[in-house]
Amino acid sequence: MSIESEYNKLLQRVALNVRRLRKECGLTQEEMSRKGGFNYRFYQKLESGKYSPNLYTLFRIAKTHGVKISDLLDRSSSR
């Protein structure tokens, strides 16, 4: 598997975990973006896997959800 392919899988995993965590909180994308201090369009792109978050963004998302950054990257969490 190429590095690009592995990276895209990781990006999709993060997107799925972020979406799952938001839904577990019972919040819409708009509500979650406000709670985390994110632009709504940015948050939409993040959940769809169209945005590659930097470390600071992952940190903010994790803090907003009360989880560790590793939870956003965890394969078992995205199932």
C-alpha positions in Angstrom: 0.0 0.0 0.0 1.4 3.4 -0.9 2.0 6.2 1.7 -0.7 8.3 0.0 -3.2 5.5 0.3 -2.4 4.9 3.9 -2.7 8.6 4.6 -6.1 8.8 3.0 -7.3 5.8 5.1 -6.1 7.6 8.2 -7.9 10.8 7.2 -11.1 8.9 6.7 -10.7 7.2 10.0 -10.3 10.6 11.8 -13.4 11.9 9.9 -15.5 8.8 11.0 -14.3 9.1 14.6 -15.1 12.8 14.8 -18.5 12.3 13.3 -19.2 9.3 15.6 -18.2 11.4 18.7 -20.4 14.3 17.6 -23.4 12.0 17.1 -22.8 10.3 20.5 -23.2 13.8 22.0 -26.5 14.3 20.1 -25.2 17.5 18.4 -25.6 18.7 14.9 -22.5 19.8 12.9 -23.5 23.4 13.4 -23.8 22.9 17.2 -20.5 21.0 17.5 -18.7 23.6 15.4 -19.9 26.4 17.7 -19.0 24.4 20.8 -15.5 23.8 19.5 -15.0 27.3 18.2 -14.7 26.0 14.6 -16.1 27.5 11.4 -19.2 25.5 10.3 -17.9 24.9 6.8 -14.6 23.8 8.1 -16.2 21.3 10.4 -18.3 19.9 7.6 -15.1 19.3 5.5 -13.4 17.8 8.5 -16.2 15.2 9.0 -16.3 14.4 5.3 -12.6 13.7 5.2 -12.0 16.7 2.8 -9.8 18.5 5.3 -6.5 17.3 6.7 -6.4 18.6 10.3 -3.1 19.7 11.8 -2.0 18.7 15.3 -3.5 21.8 17.0 -6.9 21.1 15.3 -6.8 17.5 16.5 -6.0 18.7 20.0 -8.9 21.1 20.0 -11.3 18.5 18.6 -10.1 16.0 21.3 -10.5 18.5 24.1 -14.0 19.5 22.9 -15.1 15.8 23.0 -13.2 15.0 26.2 -11.0 12.4 24.5 -7.4 11.9 23.7 -5.9 12.6 20.2 -5.2 8.9 19.9 -8.9 8.2 20.2 -9.4 10.2 17.0 -6.8 8.1 15.2 -7.9 4.7 16.7 -9.1 2.2 14.1 -11.3 0.3 16.6 -13.2 3.5 17.4 -14.3 4.1 13.8 -16.3 0.9 13.6 
